């Protein structure tokens, strides 16, 4: 009987680390999982989506391909986008059209320049999602119109953090950094079209100069609990727990299943 009790208690209190696979995601790009990266001599032609939705990102032009296998953060592989080489990757922008969504990403800027994580080419209201740094210390999310800017930490060497945005068709869109909301505005322009969508630039002028670690896209509004679990997962994985607010439920412990 004693042995049975020990087995029951061990099962009751056993747990495993929580990951985004515990929820439904629309796109999940993870540079630490090198099996998801197709490369030749370090130049990346495809970065596979881990969500199961096949929303892979690609770049067939070798001169525009970002690189892998050189830089690391917290001893994990990252993908480097070099703005001086105009590097970017193509995505299917339709996944963002006429829907609620949230984006969370871990990014290390490598200069004080402006640069966008997501962007497109169309200069019409509601037809160009762009999300990234409008200025060194100003984060922006927009659908080309109804711009939302939020003040963030400017570039520092080796500075890496979690940036996020959420869009509610019937409410607000918001920006956050490292688990703290920094700006919100009433939604005015839903995304009705998103052509020539990319990761790593907005138009042909605003290229991102950064190491991109992980990107998660969700096609709904997250519960507070799930959002905080994602923040905790990213922070512990990429060595960013000191950036989380002191009252964040996962500042001092990993989220568990």
TAQUI-V893678 format. One record per residue. N is the residue number from 1. PHI is phi as a letter, one per 30 degrees, with the letter a starting at -180 (* if undefined). NEAR is the number of other C-alpha atoms within 12 Angstrom. D_CENTER is the distance of its C-alpha to the mean C-alpha in Angstrom with 2 decimals. Layout:
[[N/PHI/NEAR/D_CENTER] [N/PHI/NEAR/D_CENTER]]
This chain:
[[1/*/7/50.04] [2/d/8/48.48] [3/d/9/46.51] [4/d/10/45.27] [5/d/11/44.17] [6/d/13/42.21] [7/d/13/40.42] [8/d/13/39.58] [9/d/12/38.25] [10/d/12/36.17] [11/d/12/34.58] [12/d/10/34.09] [13/c/12/32.17] [14/d/13/30.23] [15/a/12/26.44] [16/b/12/23.45] [17/d/21/19.96] [18/d/24/17.55] [19/b/30/14.55] [20/d/34/12.33] [21/d/20/15.32] [22/d/17/17.23] [23/b/25/15.72] [24/d/22/15.29] [25/c/33/11.92] [26/d/34/11.91] [27/a/36/9.60] [28/b/38/8.41] [29/c/41/8.09] [30/b/37/9.45] [31/d/41/11.23] [32/d/32/13.52] [33/c/22/15.05] [34/d/27/17.13] [35/d/18/18.91] [36/c/28/16.09] [37/c/31/16.57] [38/c/28/19.59] [39/b/24/21.00] [40/b/16/24.35] [41/h/14/25.34] [42/j/22/21.73] [43/d/30/20.74] [44/c/35/18.03] [45/c/30/19.19] [46/a/34/16.91] [47/b/42/13.73] [48/d/33/14.34] [49/d/31/12.49] [50/c/31/13.30] [51/d/26/13.43] [52/j/17/16.94] [53/c/20/16.55] [54/h/21/16.85] [55/d/26/14.09] [56/d/31/14.24] [57/c/35/13.42] [58/b/33/16.53] [59/a/30/18.52] [60/d/21/22.27] [61/d/17/23.48] [62/d/22/23.89] [63/d/20/24.06] [64/c/29/20.58] [65/d/34/18.86] [66/d/48/16.44] [67/b/39/17.69] [68/b/35/17.24] [69/i/27/19.55] [70/c/19/20.35] [71/c/25/17.89] [72/b/26/16.78] [73/b/31/15.17] [74/h/21/16.97] [75/i/15/18.84] [76/c/23/15.95] [77/d/28/15.36] [78/b/37/12.67] [79/c/48/12.64] [80/c/40/14.26] [81/c/39/14.23] [82/c/32/17.59] [83/d/33/18.33] [84/d/23/22.02] [85/c/22/21.89] [86/h/29/19.97] [87/c/40/17.43] [88/a/50/14.95] [89/b/43/14.21] [90/c/35/15.17] [91/b/33/13.61] [92/d/28/15.59] [93/d/35/15.08] [94/d/23/17.40] [95/d/29/14.88] [96/c/38/13.97] [97/d/26/17.67] [98/h/24/19.75] [99/b/25/17.56] [100/d/29/15.80] [101/a/32/12.04] [102/b/38/9.13] [103/b/42/5.42] [104/b/47/3.70] [105/b/41/2.07] [106/c/45/5.60] [107/b/43/7.58] [108/c/40/11.37] [109/d/40/13.26] [110/c/28/16.54] [111/a/27/18.61] [112/d/23/19.34] [113/d/27/18.99] [114/d/30/17.10] [115/l/44/14.31] [116/c/42/11.65] [117/d/50/8.25] [118/c/46/9.51] [119/a/43/13.26] [120/b/40/16.54] [121/c/28/20.27] [122/d/26/22.14] [123/c/21/23.75] [124/b/21/24.56] [125/e/22/23.64] [126/i/28/21.14] [127/b/30/20.45] [128/a/37/17.59] [129/d/51/14.09] [130/b/47/12.80] [131/b/48/10.03] [132/l/49/10.30] [133/c/44/13.34] [134/d/33/16.60] [135/b/25/18.44] [136/e/26/17.97] [137/c/23/17.92] [138/b/30/16.83] [139/c/37/13.44] [140/b/43/13.90] [141/b/43/12.89] [142/a/43/15.63] [143/c/39/17.18] [144/i/30/19.80] [145/j/23/21.75] [146/h/28/21.18] [147/d/32/19.02] [148/b/35/17.47] [149/c/30/17.28] [150/b/33/16.69] [151/d/24/18.05] [152/b/28/15.95] [153/d/26/17.09] [154/d/26/18.14] [155/d/26/17.90] [156/b/17/19.58] [157/e/13/20.16] [158/i/20/18.00] [159/d/24/15.83] [160/b/36/12.32] [161/a/40/10.24] [162/c/45/7.52] [163/c/48/6.81] [164/a/45/6.72] [165/b/46/9.05] [166/b/41/11.40] [167/b/41/14.21] [168/c/28/17.53] [169/e/26/20.07] [170/c/18/22.88] [171/a/17/21.76] [172/c/26/19.34] [173/c/38/16.01] [174/b/38/14.46] [175/b/37/12.29] [176/b/39/11.61] [177/b/38/11.24] [178/h/40/11.65] [179/i/39/12.76] [180/c/27/15.17] [181/d/26/15.39] [182/c/26/16.52] [183/a/25/17.51] [184/b/27/18.36] [185/b/27/20.51] [186/d/20/22.35] [187/d/25/20.97] [188/b/23/23.27] [189/b/32/21.79] [190/d/33/20.09] [191/d/36/18.50] [192/c/25/21.56] [193/a/28/20.72] [194/a/33/17.97] [195/c/30/19.72] [196/h/27/18.85] [197/d/37/15.11] [198/b/37/13.19] [199/c/46/10.23] [200/j/47/11.68] [201/a/42/14.16] [202/b/41/15.68] [203/h/29/19.24] [204/c/24/21.04] [205/c/22/21.15] [206/c/33/17.83] [207/d/39/16.28] [208/d/46/13.49] [209/c/36/15.13] [210/a/44/12.65] [211/c/40/11.68] [212/c/45/8.24] [213/c/42/8.12] [214/a/45/5.63] [215/b/41/3.04] [216/b/41/4.86] [217/b/39/6.98] [218/b/35/10.23] [219/c/29/13.32] [220/a/26/15.07] [221/d/28/15.12] [222/d/27/14.49] [223/d/14/17.39] [224/e/13/17.23] [225/d/17/17.95] [226/d/28/15.14] [227/d/36/12.54] [228/d/35/14.26] [229/d/33/14.35] [230/d/47/10.62] [231/d/47/10.61] [232/d/38/13.68] [233/e/39/12.61] [234/d/43/9.78] [235/d/41/12.34] [236/d/31/15.20] [237/d/33/13.78] [238/c/35/12.67] [239/i/29/15.64] [240/c/32/14.31] [241/d/29/16.61] [242/d/23/18.73] [243/d/29/16.09] [244/d/30/16.08] [245/e/22/18.88] [246/d/14/22.20] [247/c/15/22.45] [248/d/26/19.15] [249/d/25/20.42] [250/c/33/18.44] [251/d/28/19.05] [252/c/20/21.94] [253/a/23/21.37] [254/d/28/18.89] [255/d/29/18.42] [256/b/22/20.99] [257/d/17/21.97]]
